[in-house]
Amino acid sequence: MLFRTTKELTKEDCEVILQKNNINSNQLEQLLDAREANHTDFNLVDVRELIEWHSQRILHTDYLIPTTSFYEKLIQIDHQKEKPTILYCHIGQRSAYCQKIMIDLGFKHVVNLLDGIAGFRGKTQFGE
């Protein structure tokens, strides 16, 4: 299925993407633009460690929930199990592991960013 340009992404297109197990950089960029236009809503979660977060993260990341303290920090979004969540790490392995945990804990729609931040071509930010 081909998706229109980011500016034309519909609510239905967003729902289709958010039902996937894995998405790529392009799809995440489209979803971030659609979220900014109020066409969709989801949590974007970085599961890397704090030092990695400070060195670079995807612009508009909502939460840092490091893999090493995942169960403890997941409480931040435990009340949002119905809201789609997109996870990312450096190359997609830690986020895939955390995706399985979240699904087992009852989160409805958890999506992994393939290739992680290393493969992300969109806007990032640095620092605290």
DSSP file (Angstrom, degrees, kcal/mol; ACC not computed):
  #  RESIDUE AA STRUCTURE BP1 BP2  ACC     N-H-->O    O-->H-N    N-H-->O    O-->H-N    TCO  KAPPA ALPHA  PHI   PSI    X-CA   Y-CA   Z-CA
    1    1 A M              0   0    0      0, 0.0     2,-0.3     0, 0.0     0, 0.0   0.000 360.0 360.0 360.0 126.5    0.0    0.0    0.0
    2    2 A L        -     0   0    0      0, 0.0     2,-0.4     0, 0.0     0, 0.0  -0.719 360.0-146.5 -91.9 142.1    1.4    3.4   -1.0
    3    3 A F        -     0   0    0     -2,-0.3     3,-0.1     1,-0.1     6,-0.1  -0.837  16.6-116.7-108.7 147.7    0.9    6.4    1.2
    4    4 A R        -     0   0    0     -2,-0.4    -1,-0.1     1,-0.2     5,-0.1  -0.073  53.2 -65.2 -68.2 176.5    0.4    9.9    0.0
    5    5 A T    >   -     0   0    0      1,-0.1     3,-1.7     3,-0.1     4,-0.5  -0.183  56.8 -98.9 -61.3 161.9    2.9   12.7    0.9
    6    6 A T  G >  S+     0   0    0      1,-0.3     3,-1.4     2,-0.2    -1,-0.1   0.858 122.3  56.8 -52.4 -43.1    3.1   13.6    4.5
    7    7 A K  G 3  S+     0   0    0      1,-0.3    -1,-0.3    27,-0.0    -2,-0.1   0.742 110.2  45.9 -64.4 -22.6    0.9   16.7    4.1
    8    8 A E  G <  S+     0   0    0     -3,-1.7    -1,-0.3     2,-0.1     2,-0.2   0.372  76.5 131.9-102.5   3.6   -1.9   14.5    2.7
    9    9 A L    <   -     0   0    0     -3,-1.4     2,-0.1    -4,-0.5    -3,-0.0  -0.392  46.2-149.5 -61.9 122.3   -1.8   11.6    5.3
   10   10 A T     >  -     0   0    0     -2,-0.2     4,-2.2     1,-0.1     5,-0.1  -0.369  26.2-106.4 -88.5 169.8   -5.3   11.0    6.4
   11   11 A K  H  > S+     0   0    0      1,-0.2     4,-2.2     2,-0.2     5,-0.1   0.899 123.3  52.0 -59.5 -41.0   -6.6    9.7    9.7
   12   12 A E  H  > S+     0   0    0      2,-0.2     4,-2.0     1,-0.2    -1,-0.2   0.898 107.0  51.9 -64.8 -41.6   -7.3    6.4    8.1
   13   13 A D  H  > S+     0   0    0      1,-0.2     4,-2.2     2,-0.2    -1,-0.2   0.916 109.7  50.6 -59.1 -43.3   -3.7    6.2    6.6
   14   14 A C  H  X S+     0   0    0     -4,-2.2     4,-2.6     1,-0.2    -2,-0.2   0.909 107.9  52.2 -61.5 -43.6   -2.4    6.9   10.1
   15   15 A E  H  X S+     0   0    0     -4,-2.2     4,-0.5     1,-0.2    -1,-0.2   0.885 108.7  50.9 -61.7 -39.4   -4.5    4.1   11.6
   16   16 A V  H >< S+     0   0    0     -4,-2.0     3,-1.0     1,-0.2     4,-0.4   0.935 112.2  46.1 -63.7 -46.5   -3.2    1.6    9.0
   17   17 A I  H >< S+     0   0    0     -4,-2.2     3,-1.6     1,-0.2    -2,-0.2   0.909 109.4  54.7 -63.5 -42.0    0.4    2.5    9.8
   18   18 A L  H 3< S+     0   0    0     -4,-2.6    -1,-0.2     1,-0.3    -2,-0.2   0.563  99.7  62.3 -72.5  -7.0   -0.2    2.3   13.6
   19   19 A Q  T << S+     0   0    0     -3,-1.0    -1,-0.3    -4,-0.5    -2,-0.2   0.555  85.6  99.5 -88.7 -10.4   -1.6   -1.2   13.2
   20   20 A K  S <  S-     0   0    0     -3,-1.6     3,-0.1    -4,-0.4    92,-0.0  -0.330  71.9-138.6 -74.3 157.2    1.8   -2.5   11.9
   21   21 A N  S    S+     0   0    0      1,-0.2    91,-2.6    90,-0.1     2,-0.3   0.821  89.7  22.2 -79.4 -34.6    4.3   -4.3   14.0
   22   22 A N  E     -a  112   0A   0     89,-0.2     2,-0.3    91,-0.1    -1,-0.2  -0.981  66.1-174.3-135.7 144.3    7.2   -2.4   12.4
   23   23 A I  E     -a  113   0A   0     89,-2.5    91,-2.9    -2,-0.3     2,-0.2  -0.900  17.9-128.7-131.3 164.6    7.5    0.9   10.6
   24   24 A N     >  -     0   0    0     -2,-0.3     4,-2.2    89,-0.2     5,-0.2  -0.504  36.6 -92.2-105.5 178.4   10.4    2.6    8.8
   25   25 A S  H  > S+     0   0    0      1,-0.2     4,-2.6     2,-0.2     5,-0.2   0.892 123.0  54.0 -57.1 -44.5   11.8    6.1    9.1
   26   26 A N  H  > S+     0   0    0      1,-0.2     4,-2.3     2,-0.2    -1,-0.2   0.924 109.0  47.9 -58.0 -46.9    9.6    7.5    6.3
   27   27 A Q  H  > S+     0   0    0      1,-0.2     4,-2.5     2,-0.2    -1,-0.2   0.886 111.0  50.9 -65.0 -39.3    6.4    6.2    8.0
   28   28 A L  H  X S+     0   0    0     -4,-2.2     4,-2.8     2,-0.2    -1,-0.2   0.924 109.1  51.1 -64.9 -42.3    7.5    7.7   11.4
   29   29 A E  H  X S+     0   0    0     -4,-2.6     4,-2.1     1,-0.2    -2,-0.2   0.923 110.8  49.3 -58.7 -43.6    8.1   11.0    9.7
   30   30 A Q  H  X S+     0   0    0     -4,-2.3     4,-2.5     1,-0.2    -2,-0.2   0.921 112.0  48.1 -60.7 -45.0    4.7   10.9    8.2
   31   31 A L  H  X S+     0   0    0     -4,-2.5     4,-2.7     2,-0.2    -2,-0.2   0.889 109.3  52.5 -65.6 -39.3    3.1   10.1   11.5
   32   32 A L  H  X S+     0   0    0     -4,-2.8     4,-2.0     2,-0.2    -1,-0.2   0.913 111.9  46.2 -63.1 -41.6    4.9   12.8   13.3
   33   33 A D  H  X S+     0   0    0     -4,-2.1     4,-1.4    -5,-0.2    -2,-0.2   0.905 113.1  49.7 -65.7 -41.0    3.7   15.4   10.8
   34   34 A A  H  <>S+     0   0    0     -4,-2.5     5,-3.0     1,-0.2     6,-0.6   0.879 109.4  51.9 -65.8 -37.6    0.2   14.0   11.0
   35   35 A R  H ><5S+     0   0    0     -4,-2.7     3,-1.5     1,-0.2    -1,-0.2   0.900 107.3  52.4 -65.3 -39.4    0.3   14.2   14.8
   36   36 A E  H 3<5S+     0   0    0     -4,-2.0    -1,-0.2     1,-0.3    -2,-0.2   0.832 109.5  49.6 -63.8 -31.5    1.4   17.8   14.6
   37   37 A A  T 3<5S-     0   0    0     -4,-1.4    -1,-0.3    -5,-0.1    -2,-0.2   0.321 118.5-114.7 -88.0   7.0   -1.7   18.4   12.3
   38   38 A N  T < 5S+     0   0    0     -3,-1.5    -3,-0.2     2,-0.2    -2,-0.1   0.795  82.5 122.9  63.5  31.8   -3.9   16.7   14.8
   39   39 A H  S   <S+     0   0    0     -5,-3.0     2,-0.3     1,-0.2    -4,-0.2   0.589  79.0   6.3 -92.9 -13.9   -4.7   13.8   12.4
   40   40 A T        -     0   0    0     -6,-0.6     2,-0.3    -9,-0.1    -2,-0.2  -0.966  61.8-145.3-157.8 167.7   -3.5   11.1   14.9
   41   41 A D        +     0   0    0     -2,-0.3     2,-0.3    -3,-0.1    -5,-0.0  -0.992  29.8 139.3-144.6 137.7   -2.2   10.6   18.4
   42   42 A F        -     0   0    0     -2,-0.3     2,-0.4    41,-0.1    43,-0.2  -0.966  46.6-104.3-163.4 164.6    0.4    8.2   19.7
   43   43 A N  E     -b   85   0A   0     41,-2.6    43,-3.3    -2,-0.3     2,-0.6  -0.863  22.8-153.5 -98.4 136.3    3.3    8.1   22.2
   44   44 A L  E     -b   86   0A   0     -2,-0.4    18,-2.0    16,-0.2    19,-1.8  -0.958  20.0-171.2-108.8 118.1    6.8    8.1   20.8
   45   45 A V  E     -bc  87  63A   0     41,-3.2    43,-2.0    -2,-0.6     2,-0.5  -0.937  18.1-153.2-121.5 127.4    9.1    6.3   23.3
   46   46 A D  E     -bc  88  64A   0     17,-2.7    19,-2.8    -2,-0.5    43,-0.2  -0.858   7.9-173.4 -93.1 124.7   12.9    6.1   23.4
   47   47 A V        +     0   0    0     41,-2.7    20,-2.1    -2,-0.5    21,-0.2   0.224  50.8 105.2-105.0  13.7   14.0    2.9   25.1
   48   48 A R  S    S-     0   0    0     40,-0.3     2,-0.1    18,-0.2    -2,-0.1  -0.176  79.6 -82.8 -80.5-177.3   17.7    3.8   25.0
   49   49 A E    >>  -     0   0    0     17,-0.1     4,-2.2     1,-0.1     3,-0.7  -0.445  39.3-103.2 -88.6 162.9   19.7    4.9   28.1
   50   50 A L  H 3> S+     0   0    0      1,-0.3     4,-2.4     2,-0.2     5,-0.2   0.851 120.0  54.4 -54.9 -41.6   19.9    8.5   29.4
   51   51 A I  H 3> S+     0   0    0      1,-0.2     4,-1.4     2,-0.2    -1,-0.3   0.872 110.1  47.2 -63.4 -36.2   23.4    9.1   27.9
   52   52 A E  H <> S+     0   0    0     -3,-0.7     4,-2.0     2,-0.2    -2,-0.2   0.895 109.3  54.8 -69.4 -40.0   22.1    8.1   24.5
   53   53 A W  H  < S+     0   0    0     -4,-2.2    -2,-0.2     1,-0.2    -1,-0.2   0.913 109.1  47.8 -56.7 -46.6   19.0   10.4   25.0
   54   54 A H  H  < S+     0   0    0     -4,-2.4    73,-3.0     1,-0.2    -1,-0.2   0.833 109.9  52.5 -67.4 -32.6   21.3   13.4   25.7
   55   55 A S  H  < S-     0   0    0     -4,-1.4     2,-0.2     1,-0.3    -1,-0.2   0.864 130.7 -25.9 -75.2 -34.7   23.5   12.7   22.7
   56   56 A Q     <  +     0   0    0     -4,-2.0     2,-0.3    70,-0.1    -1,-0.3  -0.833  61.6 170.2-175.6 139.6   20.6   12.5   20.2
   57   57 A R  E     -E  125   0B   0     68,-2.2    68,-2.9    -2,-0.2     2,-0.3  -0.972  44.3 -86.5-148.4 161.4   16.9   11.7   20.1
   58   58 A I  E >   -E  124   0B   0     -2,-0.3     3,-1.4    66,-0.2    66,-0.3  -0.519  55.0-102.5 -71.0 132.4   14.0   12.0   17.6
   59   59 A L  T 3  S+     0   0    0     64,-2.2    -1,-0.1    -2,-0.3    64,-0.1  -0.296 105.8  20.9 -57.0 135.4   12.4   15.4   17.8
   60   60 A H  T 3  S+     0   0    0      1,-0.3    -1,-0.3    -3,-0.1     2,-0.2   0.709  79.4 164.7  73.9  25.2    9.1   15.3   19.7
   61   61 A T    <   -     0   0    0     -3,-1.4    -1,-0.3     1,-0.1   -16,-0.2  -0.559  24.5-157.4 -66.2 134.9    9.9   12.1   21.5
   62   62 A D        +     0   0    0    -18,-2.0     2,-0.3    -2,-0.2   -17,-0.2   0.848  62.5  16.1 -86.8 -37.2    7.3   11.9   24.4
   63   63 A Y  E     -c   45   0A   0    -19,-1.8   -17,-2.7     2,-0.0     2,-0.6  -0.985  51.5-146.6-142.8 147.6    9.1    9.6   26.9
   64   64 A L  E     +c   46   0A   0     -2,-0.3   -17,-0.2   -19,-0.2   -19,-0.1  -0.978  26.0 167.2-107.5 116.5   12.4    8.1   27.8
   65   65 A I        -     0   0    0    -19,-2.8     5,-0.1    -2,-0.6   -16,-0.1  -0.773  27.0-146.9-130.0  85.3   11.8    4.6   29.2
   66   66 A P    >   -     0   0    0      0, 0.0     3,-1.2     0, 0.0     7,-0.2  -0.169  13.9-128.7 -59.4 143.1   15.3    3.0   29.3
   67   67 A T  G >  S+     0   0    0    -20,-2.1     3,-1.4     1,-0.3     4,-0.3   0.856 106.5  61.3 -58.3 -37.4   15.5   -0.8   28.7
   68   68 A T  G 3  S+     0   0    0      1,-0.3    -1,-0.3   -21,-0.2     3,-0.1   0.711 121.1  24.0 -68.3 -19.1   17.6   -1.2   31.9
   69   69 A S  G <> S+     0   0    0     -3,-1.2     4,-2.6     1,-0.1     5,-0.3  -0.092  86.2 134.3-130.3  34.6   14.7    0.2   34.1
   70   70 A F  H <>  +     0   0    0     -3,-1.4     4,-2.1     1,-0.2     5,-0.1   0.894  69.5  45.5 -58.4 -51.2   11.9   -0.6   31.7
   71   71 A Y  H  4 S+     0   0    0     -4,-0.3     4,-0.4     1,-0.2    -1,-0.2   0.911 116.3  47.1 -61.9 -42.1    9.3   -2.1   34.1
   72   72 A E  H >4 S+     0   0    0      1,-0.2     3,-0.7     2,-0.2    -1,-0.2   0.914 118.4  39.6 -65.0 -44.7    9.9    0.6   36.7
   73   73 A K  H >< S+     0   0    0     -4,-2.6     3,-1.9    -7,-0.2     4,-0.2   0.682  96.4  78.7 -82.2 -19.1    9.7    3.5   34.2
   74   74 A L  G >X S+     0   0    0     -4,-2.1     3,-1.8    -5,-0.3     4,-0.6   0.713  73.3  82.0 -63.0 -18.7    6.8    2.0   32.2
   75   75 A I  G X4 S+     0   0    0     -3,-0.7     3,-0.7    -4,-0.4     4,-0.4   0.792  75.2  74.6 -55.6 -28.5    4.5    3.2   34.9
   76   76 A Q  G <4 S+     0   0    0     -3,-1.9    -1,-0.3     1,-0.2    -2,-0.2   0.827 113.1  21.0 -54.2 -33.8    4.7    6.7   33.2
   77   77 A I  G X4 S+     0   0    0     -3,-1.8     3,-2.4    -4,-0.2    -1,-0.2   0.245  87.8 111.7-121.8  12.5    2.4    5.4   30.4
   78   78 A D  G X< S+     0   0    0     -3,-0.7     3,-0.6    -4,-0.6    -2,-0.1   0.797  78.6  56.4 -58.5 -29.3    0.7    2.4   32.1
   79   79 A H  G 3  S+     0   0    0     -4,-0.4    -1,-0.3     1,-0.2     3,-0.2   0.448  98.6  64.8 -81.0   0.0   -2.6    4.3   32.1
   80   80 A Q  G X   +     0   0    0     -3,-2.4     3,-1.0     1,-0.2    -1,-0.2  -0.172  56.5 132.3-115.1  38.6   -2.4    4.7   28.2
   81   81 A K  T <  S+     0   0    0     -3,-0.6    27,-2.8     1,-0.3    28,-0.5   0.735  73.5  52.3 -65.3 -23.1   -2.6    1.1   27.1
   82   82 A E  T 3  S+     0   0    0     -3,-0.2    -1,-0.3    25,-0.2    -2,-0.1   0.688  91.2  90.3 -84.9 -19.3   -5.2    1.9   24.5
   83   83 A K  S <  S-     0   0    0     -3,-1.0    26,-0.3     1,-0.1   -41,-0.1  -0.620  88.7-108.9 -80.7 130.9   -3.1    4.7   22.9
   84   84 A P        -     0   0    0      0, 0.0   -41,-2.6     0, 0.0     2,-0.4  -0.279  35.7-159.0 -57.8 144.0   -0.8    3.6   20.1
   85   85 A T  E     -bd  43 110A   0     24,-2.7    26,-3.1   -43,-0.2     2,-0.5  -0.994   9.6-158.9-130.8 132.1    2.9    3.6   21.1
   86   86 A I  E     -bd  44 111A   0    -43,-3.3   -41,-3.2    -2,-0.4     2,-0.3  -0.950  14.7-161.5-110.2 127.3    5.9    3.7   18.8
   87   87 A L  E     +bd  45 112A   0     24,-3.2    26,-2.2    -2,-0.5     2,-0.3  -0.818  11.3 175.3-107.9 146.0    9.2    2.5   20.3
   88   88 A Y  E     +b   46   0A   0    -43,-2.0   -41,-2.7    -2,-0.3   -40,-0.3  -0.994   8.9 164.8-146.0 156.3   12.7    3.1   19.1
   89   89 A C        -     0   0    0     24,-0.3    28,-2.9    -2,-0.3    29,-0.3  -0.492  60.9 -63.5-138.5-149.3   16.3    2.5   20.2
   90   90 A H  S    S-     0   0    0     26,-0.2    28,-2.5    -2,-0.2    29,-0.3   0.962 124.1  -4.6 -75.0 -50.9   19.6    2.6   18.4
   91   91 A I  S    S-     0   0    0     25,-0.2    24,-0.8    26,-0.1    25,-0.3   0.356 104.4 -94.3-127.8   5.2   19.1   -0.1   15.7
   92   92 A G  S  > S+     0   0    0     23,-0.3     4,-1.0    22,-0.2     5,-0.1   0.383  97.2 100.1 103.3  -4.5   15.7   -1.6   16.6
   93   93 A Q  H  > S+     0   0    0      2,-0.2     4,-1.9     3,-0.1     5,-0.1   0.939  84.7  42.5 -82.3 -48.5   16.6   -4.6   18.7
   94   94 A R  H  > S+     0   0    0      1,-0.2     4,-2.5     2,-0.2     5,-0.2   0.903 115.2  51.8 -63.5 -39.5   16.0   -3.2   22.2
   95   95 A S  H  > S+     0   0    0      1,-0.2     4,-2.2     2,-0.2    -1,-0.2   0.861 107.3  52.5 -67.2 -33.7   12.8   -1.6   21.1
   96   96 A A  H  X S+     0   0    0     -4,-1.0     4,-1.6     2,-0.2    -1,-0.2   0.895 110.1  49.3 -65.6 -39.4   11.6   -5.0   19.6
   97   97 A Y  H  X S+     0   0    0     -4,-1.9     4,-1.6     1,-0.2    -2,-0.2   0.932 113.1  45.9 -63.0 -46.8   12.3   -6.6   22.9
   98   98 A C  H  X S+     0   0    0     -4,-2.5     4,-2.6     1,-0.2    -2,-0.2   0.831 106.0  61.1 -66.9 -32.7   10.4   -3.9   24.8
   99   99 A Q  H  X S+     0   0    0     -4,-2.2     4,-2.3     1,-0.2    -1,-0.2   0.926 104.2  48.9 -57.9 -46.4    7.5   -4.2   22.2
  100  100 A K  H  X S+     0   0    0     -4,-1.6     4,-2.3     1,-0.2    -1,-0.2   0.903 110.7  50.6 -62.2 -41.8    7.0   -7.8   23.2
  101  101 A I  H  X S+     0   0    0     -4,-1.6     4,-1.6     1,-0.2    -2,-0.2   0.937 110.4  48.9 -61.0 -47.4    7.0   -6.9   26.9
  102  102 A M  H  <>S+     0   0    0     -4,-2.6     5,-2.5     1,-0.2     4,-0.2   0.893 110.6  49.9 -63.1 -40.5    4.4   -4.1   26.4
  103  103 A I  H ><5S+     0   0    0     -4,-2.3     3,-1.6     1,-0.2    -1,-0.2   0.922 109.7  51.5 -63.3 -43.1    2.1   -6.4   24.4
  104  104 A D  H 3<5S+     0   0    0     -4,-2.3    -1,-0.2     1,-0.3    -2,-0.2   0.806 107.3  54.8 -62.1 -28.7    2.3   -9.0   27.1
  105  105 A L  T 3<5S-     0   0    0     -4,-1.6    -1,-0.3    -5,-0.2    -2,-0.2   0.403 128.3 -95.8 -87.4   2.1    1.4   -6.3   29.6
  106  106 A G  T < 5 +     0   0    0     -3,-1.6     2,-0.3     1,-0.3    -3,-0.2   0.552  69.3 151.3 100.2   8.0   -1.8   -5.5   27.7
  107  107 A F      < -     0   0    0     -5,-2.5    -1,-0.3    -6,-0.1     3,-0.2  -0.598  35.6-149.6 -71.7 134.1   -0.7   -2.5   25.5
  108  108 A K  S    S+     0   0    0    -27,-2.8     2,-0.5    -2,-0.3    -1,-0.1   0.912  75.4  22.9 -77.7 -46.0   -3.0   -2.6   22.4
  109  109 A H        +     0   0    0    -28,-0.5   -24,-2.7   -26,-0.3     2,-0.5  -0.904  65.8 166.1-131.6 103.1   -0.9   -1.1   19.6
  110  110 A V  E     - d   0  85A   0     -2,-0.5     2,-0.4    -3,-0.2   -24,-0.2  -0.978  13.3-168.9-122.2 123.7    2.9   -1.2   20.0
  111  111 A V  E     - d   0  86A   0    -26,-3.1   -24,-3.2    -2,-0.5     2,-0.4  -0.891  11.1-144.0-117.2 139.2    5.0   -0.4   17.0
  112  112 A N  E     -ad  22  87A   0    -91,-2.6   -89,-2.5    -2,-0.4     2,-0.9  -0.859  15.0-131.4-103.5 135.5    8.8   -0.8   16.5
  113  113 A L  E >   -a   23   0A   0    -26,-2.2     3,-1.8    -2,-0.4   -24,-0.3  -0.774  28.1-133.2 -84.5 109.2   10.9    1.6   14.5
  114  114 A L  T 3  S+     0   0    0    -91,-2.9   -22,-0.2    -2,-0.9   -89,-0.2  -0.345  88.4  12.1 -60.1 140.9   13.0   -0.6   12.2
  115  115 A D  T 3> S-     0   0    0    -24,-0.8     4,-1.6   -91,-0.1     3,-0.4   0.463 103.2-136.5  67.8   2.3   16.7    0.4   12.1
  116  116 A G  T X4  -     0   0    0     -3,-1.8     3,-0.9   -25,-0.3     4,-0.4   0.070  56.1 -32.0  52.2-156.6   16.1    2.7   15.2
  117  117 A I  G >4 S+     0   0    0    -28,-2.9     3,-0.7     1,-0.2    -1,-0.2   0.770 133.3  69.2 -68.5 -24.6   17.5    6.2   15.4
  118  118 A A  G 34 S+     0   0    0    -28,-2.5    -1,-0.2    -3,-0.4    -2,-0.2   0.825 108.5  36.1 -62.3 -30.9   20.5    5.0   13.4
  119  119 A G  G << S+     0   0    0     -4,-1.6     2,-0.3    -3,-0.9    -1,-0.2   0.405  90.9 116.2-101.2   1.1   18.2    4.7   10.3
  120  120 A F    <   -     0   0    0     -3,-0.7    -5,-0.0    -4,-0.4    -3,-0.0  -0.553  39.7-175.7 -76.9 131.7   16.0    7.7   11.0
  121  121 A R        +     0   0    0     -2,-0.3    -1,-0.1     2,-0.1     3,-0.1   0.385  54.3  88.8-106.6   0.3   16.2   10.4    8.4
  122  122 A G  S    S-     0   0    0      1,-0.2     2,-0.2   -97,-0.0   -96,-0.0   0.028  89.6 -52.0 -86.9-163.5   13.9   13.0   10.1
  123  123 A K        -     0   0    0    -64,-0.1   -64,-2.2   -65,-0.0     2,-0.3  -0.492  54.1-177.8 -78.2 138.6   14.6   15.7   12.6
  124  124 A T  E     -E   58   0B   0    -66,-0.3     2,-0.3    -2,-0.2   -66,-0.2  -0.816  10.9-148.8-126.4 169.1   16.5   15.0   15.8
  125  125 A Q  E     -E   57   0B   0    -68,-2.9   -68,-2.2    -2,-0.3     2,-0.3  -0.928   6.0-147.0-137.2 164.5   17.5   17.1   18.8
  126  126 A F        +     0   0    0     -2,-0.3   -71,-0.2   -70,-0.2   -72,-0.1  -0.831  51.3  28.6-127.5 161.8   20.4   17.0   21.3
  127  127 A G              0   0    0    -73,-3.0   -71,-0.1    -2,-0.3    -2,-0.1  -0.321 360.0 360.0  88.1-167.8   20.9   17.8   24.9
  128  128 A E              0   0    0     -2,-0.1    -1,-0.2   -73,-0.0   -74,-0.1   0.462 360.0 360.0 -73.9 360.0   18.6   17.7   27.9
